[in-house]
Amino acid sequence: MREYELIFIVHPDLDENAFNEVVNKVTSWITDGGGEVTKTDIWGKRRLAYPIRKQTEGQYALFLVTMDPKFGTQMEHNLRFLEPILRYSIVAK
């Protein structure tokens, strides 16, 4: 098991309930894959450095995660096809 930082940007027009559903879905993917979310930090809505899909703002969430390195590719696949997520990054700590 390795430690990772997972940060993702969610579409800014989602209400609080829909945003929480996205966060819960990502958390459940990690725990179902045998990993553990050690810290969740919601940064809220912030301005983007450049437009992404014609959006100038996004809702940020940062996770500190412990998971198997082999599960990282599956996690990237899941994040890529989750529609409300604009961008994501998984970095080994």
C-alpha positions as CSV (number, residue, x, y, z in Angstrom):
1,M,0.0,0.0,0.0
2,R,1.3,3.5,-0.9
3,E,0.1,7.0,0.0
4,Y,-1.3,9.2,-2.7
5,E,-2.8,12.7,-3.1
6,L,-5.9,12.7,-5.2
7,I,-7.2,16.1,-6.2
8,F,-10.1,16.6,-8.6
9,I,-12.2,19.5,-9.9
10,V,-15.9,19.2,-10.2
11,H,-18.3,21.2,-12.4
12,P,-19.1,24.5,-10.6
13,D,-22.9,24.4,-11.3
14,L,-23.5,21.3,-9.2
15,D,-25.4,22.0,-6.0
16,E,-24.1,20.8,-2.6
17,N,-26.0,17.5,-2.7
18,A,-24.7,16.6,-6.1
19,F,-21.2,17.6,-5.2
20,N,-21.4,15.4,-2.0
21,E,-22.6,12.5,-4.2
22,V,-19.5,12.8,-6.4
23,V,-17.3,12.9,-3.3
24,N,-19.0,9.9,-1.8
25,K,-18.8,7.9,-5.1
26,V,-15.0,8.5,-5.3
27,T,-14.6,7.6,-1.6
28,S,-16.6,4.3,-2.2
29,W,-14.4,3.4,-5.2
30,I,-11.3,3.8,-3.0
31,T,-12.7,1.7,-0.1
32,D,-14.1,-0.9,-2.4
33,G,-10.7,-1.3,-4.1
34,G,-9.1,-2.1,-0.7
35,G,-7.8,1.4,-0.1
36,E,-8.4,3.9,2.7
37,V,-9.2,7.7,2.6
38,T,-7.1,9.1,5.4
39,K,-8.1,12.8,4.9
40,T,-10.7,14.6,2.9
41,D,-10.3,18.4,2.3
42,I,-13.0,20.2,0.4
43,W,-11.6,23.5,-0.9
44,G,-14.9,24.8,-2.4
45,K,-15.4,26.8,-5.5
46,R,-12.3,28.5,-6.9
47,R,-11.3,30.2,-10.1
48,L,-9.4,28.1,-12.7
49,A,-6.1,29.2,-14.2
50,Y,-7.6,28.6,-17.7
51,P,-11.0,27.6,-19.0
52,I,-11.9,23.9,-19.0
53,R,-15.0,22.9,-21.0
54,K,-16.0,26.6,-21.1
55,Q,-15.9,26.8,-17.3
56,T,-13.8,29.4,-15.5
57,E,-14.5,28.1,-12.0
58,G,-14.6,24.7,-10.3
59,Q,-15.2,23.0,-7.0
60,Y,-12.0,21.4,-5.6
61,A,-11.6,18.3,-3.4
62,L,-8.3,16.9,-2.1
63,F,-8.0,13.4,-0.7
64,L,-5.1,11.8,1.0
65,V,-5.4,8.1,0.1
66,T,-3.6,4.8,0.9
67,M,-4.2,2.3,-1.8
68,D,-2.5,-0.4,-3.9
69,P,-0.5,0.9,-6.8
70,K,-2.2,-1.5,-9.2
71,F,-5.6,0.1,-8.3
72,G,-4.4,3.5,-9.5
73,T,-5.1,2.7,-13.2
74,Q,-8.6,1.6,-12.3
75,M,-9.1,4.7,-10.3
76,E,-8.0,6.9,-13.2
77,H,-10.4,5.0,-15.5
78,N,-13.3,5.6,-13.2
79,L,-12.5,9.3,-12.7
80,R,-12.0,9.9,-16.5
81,F,-15.6,8.7,-17.2
82,L,-17.4,10.4,-14.3
83,E,-19.1,13.3,-16.2
84,P,-19.0,16.1,-13.5
85,I,-15.3,15.8,-12.9
86,L,-13.4,18.4,-15.1
87,R,-9.9,17.4,-14.1
88,Y,-8.1,15.1,-11.7
89,S,-4.6,14.3,-10.6
90,I,-3.2,11.3,-8.6
91,V,0.3,11.8,-7.2
92,A,2.4,9.5,-5.1
93,K,3.2,11.2,-1.8
